[in-house]
Amino acid sequence: MQWSLFVLILMGQCSFCLCRLYEYHFVEQNKSWEEAQTHCRDEFTDLAKVFDMTDMKRLSDLARNQGGAWIGLRNQSNVDRKWLWSLPGVEFNANETEWVGGEPNDVNHPENCVMMKNHKWIDDHCHRRYPFICYDENNQNKYHLINESKTWLEAQSYCRERHTDLISGPTQLNDEEFKKIELYKFVWIGLFRDTWRWSNGSSFSFRSWDPDQFIDEGDKKCAMTVSNGKWSSDECSNTKPFFCYDDKLNLIKENKTWEDALNYCRRNNSDLVSITNPRQQGWVEEKAKQAKSPYVWLGLRYSCPLDLWFWVSDNLVCYNNWAPGNKTEDCDIAVAMSAGDEHKWFWWLEEETHNFICA
């Protein structure tokens, strides 16, 4: 009876996975972008990086929709343009592409956005106008062909306001439901490339440019929020208030067993990290990339008495990122995330040793 009650309590927590791995701070001091960066690094972790629309709302609420505040995104024109997917958490893999022969050719430089015809990809100028495909993760009908001609940024804004995002990634593009849609004309998809990078070097692909205000040329190389919550760009020497973030994750670059890692975190007033949604997965991935071991322990283990996986924070597994075929059920096993590649989850005997992340 006690075990049954415990399980019911745990199951009730699937809807309340609200722990935050980072905090934002709005600083009402006018500084240049580089001065703001220095301030954030001295007082917190760095200038704010943003993972998705939920983070956007947190920034907006924090500043009460005040516009003209720096965030940690800057155009580094000396770096190569990098292909990214519009939907947060979907990583670009050059081995999973469907380019038309000879593409991407960047023939009318810069061709930084991608359209599709007959399910094959072509790069083009982002300001060209085409219909587009939206993805809706909360609807049984996931894919929506919108027969309105818009620029790529306008299409992205439309999809985010009415659905989830522009269609993004091979999982969606190879979905049999999507492949049934006949595409005899050009349509935008959620693939783009740019030279904008976050202050701390993270690879978050999320961008939320205002189609009416964003200028990706000249000296306007630093990103800022505007009054509608979206982003524009300005000269980095101009002074504005700014957003910092404070990282609550601590990567321990020592190899320990799972139990020793758990005890280490708890002795230092924290816990092995729990991941209960894609946003947290993305932030933990960035931290795991710095590990000195191929895997990092997470706070997930299998309970033989309860016959279920659960986090040390007492949450059930509401979200997962298991490597294919790797989920199993056995005593004395816990989970570690791969530090590279796709950052999938793998089970390991608790006696194995890895780096680990406290939160």
C-alpha positions, 0 to 999 in steps of 0.5 A: 500500500505504501509503495502504491501511494508513493508511485501515485505521488510520483506519477502526479509530478509528471505535469510539474517538472518545473525545476530551472537549470538557469536563471535570467537577470535583467540589468538596468544599466546602459552599457555597450555589448562588450561591457555588458558581457564583462558585467555578466561574466563578473556577476553571473555566468554570461550574457543571456542565451536563449533556447526556445519560446519559453525562454523568450517569455521569461525574458519578456516577463522579467523586463516587462516588455521593455525593448532595446536590451542586449542578449548574448548573440553576436554576428562573428563574420570571420566564422563559417556559416553554420546550418541550423534547424529552426525548431529548438533541440533539433541538430543539423546532421550533414549526413541526413540531407536531401539536397538537389544535385549541385546544391547548396550552391550559394550561387547568388551569395548569400543564400542562407535559407532552404526551400523544398520542391518534390521533397528535395532541398534548394538554398535561396535568399531568405527575403524571397517569398514562398509558401511554407510548411509549419509543424504542430507538435500538439495537433494530430495533423502535424504538418500544414502547407500554408499557401501564402507567400512570405519571406523565410523570417515571416514564415517562421514567425507565422508558424511559431504564432499559430503552430510550433515552428517551421518543419525541421529535421529529418525525423519530421521531413521523413515522416510518412504523413509528411511525405504524402503531401505533394510539393510541386512548388517551392516551399520554405522549410526550417533550415537556415545558416548564419554567422551569429554565435552566442557569447559563451560559444554554445550551439543553440540554434534558436533565433527570433528575429523580428522580420520588420526590424532585423538587419543582418548587414553593415555594423549592426552585429549585436542582438537585442530584444525589442518591445514585442519580445522579438529580436533586432540588431544594433551597433555593438558600441551603443549602450543599452540595458541587458540580460544575463544568465546564471548557470545552475549546472556544475560539471564535475570533471572527475570519474566517480561511480553513480552513487559516489557522484550522487553523494558528492552533489548532495554534500555540496547542496545540490543533486545529480541533474534531472532532465524533464523536458527538451529545454533542460536536455539542451542546456545539459548537452552544452555542459556535457560537451566540456566533459573529460569522459565519453559519458556523464552521469545523470540522476536517473536510475532504475528501481527494482522494488518499484519496477520503474525508472525515476529521477533522484529528484523524485520525478518519473521519466516524463521526457527521455532521450534514450539511444535506440534499443538502449532502454532496459530494466535491471537492478543496479543500473543508472543512466549516463548521457554521451558527451558528444554526438547526439547526447543520447542516454545509455544505461550503465552499471552503477559501479562504472565511473564517469564525469557527472553534472550536479544541479 
